[in-house]
Amino acid sequence: MRAIIGHPQRKRRHPHAVRALLLCVALLPVTLVAQVPSEAETAAAQAVYAAGTGDAWVDRQLADINTYAARYPDAFTDELVRYAGAHPLYVKALLNDHGWPAGDIYFACVWGHISGEGCRPWVRARTGLPGASWEEVLESHQPPENLQWRALRHAIVASFDHWDRPITLDPLLKRQLGDRARRDAAAITAAESD
């Protein structure tokens, strides 16, 4: 009919290209879902990583930081730059070029900030004792004080709040920091007083 009306019938030049395009469109949701780690994958990744800080709660959070940083490396880097005084290129080099787990980078930089030394001495201390746990590294360098542990635990909670990542507080942290609404209100009050 088209030939009669004056429109010549068009030949399909690329029938395989159309099928390939339709297949890609159909598989797109499957590909996107495959990029989101399942709870089992996250648990398996956390089981492989062992920070060995001597504090089971801290170790669990550091393992979760590995999962978070794998998905959001820029937000992870930004957190350490803003709140631990780390240099962004140093964090990225440890993460991308040297294969450091994000939990170890986080621990080194936050502990370095708390102790007033920065990331680098703690990275060197950990590197100088290959295979050692963070607990062993801390003991060989300087035995940690309770106030340092408290500051680390509070920093972890603050980071998870910044990332809007769920976190389960142990009873001590619940007494010290309260629930998320209380922590948010305290952060707003502190920001207004600055």
C-alpha positions as CSV (number, residue, x, y, z in Angstrom):
1,M,0.0,0.0,0.0
2,R,2.8,2.4,0.8
3,A,4.2,2.1,-2.7
4,I,0.8,3.2,-4.1
5,I,0.7,6.3,-1.8
6,G,4.1,7.3,-2.8
7,H,6.2,5.9,0.0
8,P,8.5,3.2,-1.0
9,Q,8.7,0.3,1.4
10,R,11.8,0.5,3.5
11,K,14.1,-2.5,3.8
12,R,15.2,-3.4,7.3
13,R,18.9,-3.0,7.1
14,H,19.9,-4.1,10.6
15,P,17.4,-6.6,12.1
16,H,20.2,-8.0,14.4
17,A,21.0,-4.5,15.7
18,V,17.3,-4.0,16.7
19,R,17.3,-7.4,18.5
20,A,20.5,-6.6,20.3
21,L,19.2,-3.2,21.4
22,L,16.0,-4.8,22.7
23,L,18.0,-7.4,24.6
24,C,20.2,-4.8,26.2
25,V,17.1,-2.8,27.3
26,A,15.5,-6.0,28.7
27,L,18.7,-6.9,30.6
28,L,19.3,-3.5,32.1
29,P,17.3,-4.0,35.3
30,V,19.0,-7.3,35.9
31,T,22.4,-5.7,35.5
32,L,21.5,-2.8,37.8
33,V,20.2,-5.3,40.5
34,A,23.4,-7.3,40.1
35,Q,25.5,-4.3,41.2
36,V,23.8,-4.0,44.5
37,P,25.4,-6.4,47.0
38,S,23.1,-8.7,48.7
39,E,23.1,-9.1,52.5
40,A,24.9,-12.5,52.1
41,E,27.6,-10.9,49.9
42,T,28.1,-8.1,52.5
43,A,28.2,-10.6,55.3
44,A,30.8,-12.7,53.4
45,A,32.9,-9.6,52.7
46,Q,32.8,-8.7,56.4
47,A,33.7,-12.2,57.5
48,V,36.9,-12.1,55.3
49,Y,38.1,-8.8,56.7
50,A,39.3,-8.8,60.3
51,A,40.7,-5.5,61.6
52,G,41.5,-7.0,65.0
53,T,41.3,-3.8,67.0
54,G,40.3,-5.8,70.1
55,D,36.9,-4.2,70.1
56,A,34.3,-6.3,68.4
57,W,31.9,-3.4,67.8
58,V,34.6,-1.3,66.1
59,D,35.7,-4.3,64.0
60,R,32.1,-4.8,62.7
61,Q,31.8,-1.1,61.8
62,L,35.2,-1.1,60.0
63,A,34.1,-4.1,58.0
64,D,30.9,-2.3,57.1
65,I,33.0,0.8,56.1
66,N,34.7,-1.5,53.5
67,T,31.3,-2.2,52.0
68,Y,30.3,1.4,52.0
69,A,33.6,2.7,50.5
70,A,33.4,0.1,47.7
71,R,30.2,1.8,46.6
72,Y,30.9,5.4,47.5
73,P,34.7,5.9,47.4
74,D,34.4,9.7,47.0
75,A,32.1,10.1,50.1
76,F,34.4,7.8,52.1
77,T,37.5,9.9,51.0
78,D,35.6,13.2,51.7
79,E,34.7,12.0,55.3
80,L,38.4,11.4,56.1
81,V,39.5,14.7,54.6
82,R,36.8,16.7,56.4
83,Y,36.9,15.0,59.8
84,A,40.2,13.3,60.1
85,G,42.4,15.8,58.3
86,A,43.6,13.3,55.7
87,H,44.9,14.3,52.3
88,P,42.5,13.2,49.6
89,L,45.3,11.9,47.3
90,Y,46.8,9.9,50.1
91,V,43.5,8.2,50.9
92,K,42.9,7.5,47.2
93,A,46.4,6.1,46.8
94,L,46.0,3.8,49.8
95,L,42.6,2.6,48.5
96,N,43.3,2.3,44.8
97,D,47.0,1.9,44.3
98,H,48.1,0.0,47.5
99,G,45.0,-2.1,48.0
100,W,44.4,-1.1,51.6
101,P,40.9,-2.0,52.9
102,A,38.8,1.1,53.6
103,G,38.3,0.0,57.2
104,D,42.1,0.0,57.7
105,I,42.4,3.5,56.1
106,Y,39.6,4.8,58.2
107,F,41.2,3.4,61.4
108,A,44.6,4.7,60.6
109,C,43.4,8.2,59.7
110,V,40.9,8.6,62.5
111,W,43.2,7.1,65.1
112,G,45.9,9.4,63.7
113,H,43.6,12.4,64.1
114,I,42.7,11.4,67.7
115,S,46.3,10.9,68.7
116,G,47.4,14.1,66.9
117,E,49.8,12.3,64.6
118,G,47.9,12.1,61.3
119,C,47.4,9.0,59.0
120,R,50.9,8.4,57.8
121,P,52.6,7.3,61.0
122,W,49.8,4.7,61.6
123,V,50.0,3.5,58.0
124,R,53.7,3.1,58.4
125,A,53.3,1.3,61.7
126,R,50.7,-1.1,60.2
127,T,52.9,-1.7,57.1
128,G,55.9,-2.3,59.4
129,L,54.1,-5.2,61.1
130,P,52.6,-7.2,58.2
131,G,50.0,-9.6,59.3
132,A,49.6,-7.9,62.7
133,S,46.2,-6.9,64.0
134,W,45.5,-3.3,64.8
135,E,45.5,-4.2,68.4
136,E,49.1,-5.4,68.1
137,V,50.1,-2.3,66.1
138,L,48.6,0.0,68.8
139,E,50.3,-1.9,71.6
140,S,53.7,-1.8,69.8
141,H,53.4,2.0,69.2
142,Q,51.7,3.3,72.2
143,P,49.2,1.6,74.4
144,P,45.8,3.2,73.7
145,E,43.8,5.1,76.4
146,N,40.1,4.7,77.0
147,L,39.5,8.3,75.9
148,Q,41.0,7.5,72.5
149,W,38.7,4.5,72.1
150,R,35.7,6.6,73.1
151,A,36.7,9.2,70.5
152,L,37.1,6.6,67.8
153,R,33.7,5.0,68.6
154,H,32.1,8.4,68.5
155,A,33.8,9.3,65.2
156,I,32.5,6.1,63.7
157,V,28.9,6.9,64.7
158,A,29.3,10.4,63.3
159,S,30.6,9.0,60.0
160,F,27.7,6.6,59.7
161,D,25.3,9.5,60.5
162,H,27.0,11.7,57.8
163,W,26.6,8.9,55.3
164,D,23.0,8.3,56.5
165,R,24.0,4.7,57.0
166,P,22.2,2.6,59.6
167,I,24.3,1.7,62.7
168,T,23.5,-0.3,65.8
169,L,24.9,1.2,68.9
170,D,26.0,-0.9,71.9
171,P,24.5,-0.1,75.3
172,L,27.4,2.3,76.3
173,L,27.1,4.3,73.1
174,K,23.3,4.5,73.5
175,R,23.8,6.1,76.9
176,Q,26.5,8.4,75.6
177,L,25.0,9.5,72.3
178,G,21.4,8.6,72.3
179,D,19.3,7.7,69.2
180,R,19.7,9.3,65.8
181,A,17.2,12.1,66.5
182,R,19.1,13.1,69.6
183,R,22.5,13.0,67.8
184,D,21.0,15.1,64.9
185,A,19.7,17.7,67.4
186,A,23.1,17.8,69.2
187,A,24.8,18.3,65.8
188,I,22.5,21.2,64.9
189,T,23.0,22.9,68.3
190,A,26.8,22.5,67.9
191,A,26.7,24.0,64.4
192,E,24.6,27.0,65.6
193,S,27.0,27.7,68.4
194,D,30.0,27.9,66.1
